[in-house]
Amino acid sequence: MSQPEHFDALVIGSGEGGKYLAWHLAKSGRRTAVVERKLIGGSCPNTNCLPSKNEIWSAKVADLVRRAEQFGMMTSPSNLDMTKVLAVRRAEQFGMMTSPSNLDMTKVLARKRAMIDGLIALHLELYTASGAELIMGAARFTAPKSVEVSLNDGGTRTLSGDRVFLNIGTHATIPGIPGLSDASPLTNVEALELDRLPSHLIVLGGGYVGLELAQAYRRFGAAVTVIESGPQLAAREDPDVAAAILPSRWGRCRPHPSQTRTCGFPASGSSRERFARGSVG
Ligand SMILES: Cc1cc2nc3c(=O)[nH]c(=O)nc-3n(C[C@H](O)[C@H](O)[C@H](O)COP(=O)(O)OP(=O)(O)OC[C@H]3O[C@@H](n4cnc5c(N)ncnc54)[C@H](O)[C@@H]3O)c2cc1C
């Protein structure tokens, strides 16, 4: 095996902790390398926090356009009613063509992707400015404090570090619910790459991520059902906070002879989101 290239600091994974640590160490004069197999900057700017907030913002615009009249807009800009509050402008940038039926999810997606491209460019600038070397490839340990990197462009590099930091993050998993993986469910990654509006989205899990996705897709106009097996939405919150999130239309699930559970909802009224409590499977 070839002699490893030696660094003062070697960071595996360019997520939230790793990249800031690497930039700081490199700026302070340490020879630093970061190995990243796919997502420059990690999941937050590429698939998680910022892409979800980007689409949530588009969904908010969709909702505002739909309710534009409440804000003094009669869908055509010439009908502006300045006696009410000016609310919706630039709707097209967010994928809305003034009429809610004209939602263009390809534009929503394009806007999100353009933001990610900008963030990646920014990360690359920060790597260059700090002096930390970004190596694109998958690292695996071959000896203590030594890794072999299968480079994305082909070939390998062997690296060692006085100090090696792991920032290898997490990824979405498909729970072991019978039949679920055969149904090819979406994780956050695929959901945020949709270029069409599903007629009905079922969200498994009523934590923050599930809830914000549910709200966004409801605002885009899809029917949405959230299924939460615990006693409350947003499980880590105090019960009174969770109760405030809970809409009045919290359906109950009942056992079904086929061992699946079905969820019932109050028939009256048109709920904006539907919530069901119960386990699936
Ligand atoms: C939809 C969604 C929305 C979210 N919104 C928010 C939010 O608004 N605010 C918030 O605070 N949090 C939010 N989160 C959580 C947040 O995204 C994560 O907590 C955070 O991104 C995790 O960062 P990390 O650095 O630990 O890991 P990651 O970002 O996963 O970084 C790890 C990196 O290591 C790389 N890697 C792994 N193994 C190797 C290897 N062997 N070789 C080379 N590279 C490797 C991976 O490719 C990855 O890029 C959200 C999560 C989701 C799913």
The ligand as a Tripos MOL2 file, in Angstrom:
@<TRIPOS>MOLECULE
LIG
   53    58     1     0     0
SMALL
NO_CHARGES

@<TRIPOS>ATOM
      1 C1        -36.7330   17.3490    5.8360 C.3       1 LIG1
      2 C2        -35.8010   17.7610    6.9540 C.ar      1 LIG1
      3 C3        -35.7950   19.0660    7.3830 C.ar      1 LIG1
      4 C4        -34.9490   19.4720    8.4120 C.ar      1 LIG1
      5 N1        -34.9830   20.7660    8.8110 N.ar      1 LIG1
      6 C5        -34.1710   21.1650    9.8060 C.ar      1 LIG1
      7 C6        -34.1930   22.5190   10.2420 C.ar      1 LIG1
      8 O1        -34.9610   23.3320    9.7380 O.2       1 LIG1
      9 N2        -33.3430   22.8800   11.2370 N.ar      1 LIG1
     10 C7        -32.4810   21.9730   11.8010 C.ar      1 LIG1
     11 O2        -31.7270   22.3510   12.7030 O.2       1 LIG1
     12 N3        -32.4330   20.6850   11.4020 N.ar      1 LIG1
     13 C8        -33.2520   20.2670   10.4240 C.ar      1 LIG1
     14 N4        -33.2090   18.9610   10.0120 N.ar      1 LIG1
     15 C9        -32.1990   18.0670   10.5970 C.3       1 LIG1
     16 C10       -30.8330   18.3220    9.9400 C.3       1 LIG1
     17 O3        -30.9270   18.2570    8.5340 O.3       1 LIG1
     18 C11       -29.8070   17.2920   10.4110 C.3       1 LIG1
     19 O4        -29.8510   17.2070   11.8040 O.3       1 LIG1
     20 C12       -28.4020   17.7280    9.9960 C.3       1 LIG1
     21 O5        -28.3680   18.0660    8.6200 O.3       1 LIG1
     22 C13       -27.4460   16.6100   10.2820 C.3       1 LIG1
     23 O6        -26.1480   17.1120    9.9770 O.3       1 LIG1
     24 P1        -24.8710   16.2150   10.1450 P.3       1 LIG1
     25 O7        -23.7110   17.0820    9.8490 O.co2     1 LIG1
     26 O8        -24.8850   15.4930   11.4360 O.co2     1 LIG1
     27 O9        -24.9810   15.0600    9.0480 O.3       1 LIG1
     28 P2        -25.0830   15.1290    7.4670 P.3       1 LIG1
     29 O10       -25.5670   16.4340    6.9810 O.co2     1 LIG1
     30 O11       -25.8350   13.8970    7.0760 O.co2     1 LIG1
     31 O12       -23.5600   15.0330    6.9660 O.3       1 LIG1
     32 C14       -22.8580   13.8240    6.9360 C.3       1 LIG1
     33 C15       -22.1090   13.7400    5.6230 C.3       1 LIG1
     34 O13       -21.1960   12.6630    5.7140 O.3       1 LIG1
     35 C16       -21.0850   12.0640    4.4230 C.3       1 LIG1
     36 N5        -20.5540   10.7270    4.6250 N.ar      1 LIG1
     37 C17       -21.0920    9.7230    5.3740 C.ar      1 LIG1
     38 N6        -20.2800    8.6460    5.3420 N.ar      1 LIG1
     39 C18       -19.2040    8.9800    4.5740 C.ar      1 LIG1
     40 C19       -18.0200    8.2740    4.1520 C.ar      1 LIG1
     41 N7        -17.7740    7.0190    4.5490 N.pl3     1 LIG1
     42 N8        -17.1480    8.9190    3.3540 N.ar      1 LIG1
     43 C20       -17.3670   10.2150    2.9580 C.ar      1 LIG1
     44 N9        -18.4680   10.9090    3.3300 N.ar      1 LIG1
     45 C21       -19.3770   10.3060    4.1110 C.ar      1 LIG1
     46 C22       -22.5230   12.1020    3.8950 C.3       1 LIG1
     47 O14       -22.5500   12.0240    2.4720 O.3       1 LIG1
     48 C23       -23.0170   13.4660    4.4210 C.3       1 LIG1
     49 O15       -22.8550   14.4940    3.4620 O.3       1 LIG1
     50 C24       -34.0650   18.5270    9.0170 C.ar      1 LIG1
     51 C25       -34.0660   17.1970    8.5880 C.ar      1 LIG1
     52 C26       -34.9240   16.8120    7.5630 C.ar      1 LIG1
     53 C27       -34.9260   15.3680    7.1180 C.3       1 LIG1
@<TRIPOS>BOND
     1     1     2 1
     2     2     3 ar
     3     2    52 ar
     4     3     4 ar
     5     4     5 ar
     6     4    50 ar
     7     5     6 ar
     8     6     7 ar
     9     6    13 1
    10     7     8 2
    11     7     9 ar
    12     9    10 ar
    13    10    11 2
    14    10    12 ar
    15    12    13 ar
    16    13    14 ar
    17    14    15 1
    18    14    50 ar
    19    15    16 1
    20    16    17 1
    21    16    18 1
    22    18    19 1
    23    18    20 1
    24    20    21 1
    25    20    22 1
    26    22    23 1
    27    23    24 1
    28    24    25 2
    29    24    26 1
    30    24    27 1
    31    27    28 1
    32    28    29 2
    33    28    30 1
    34    28    31 1
    35    31    32 1
    36    32    33 1
    37    33    34 1
    38    33    48 1
    39    34    35 1
    40    35    36 1
    41    35    46 1
    42    36    37 ar
    43    36    45 ar
    44    37    38 ar
    45    38    39 ar
    46    39    40 ar
    47    39    45 ar
    48    40    41 1
    49    40    42 ar
    50    42    43 ar
    51    43    44 ar
    52    44    45 ar
    53    46    47 1
    54    46    48 1
    55    48    49 1
    56    50    51 ar
    57    51    52 ar
    58    52    53 1
@<TRIPOS>SUBSTRUCTURE
     1 LIG1         1 GROUP 0 **** ****
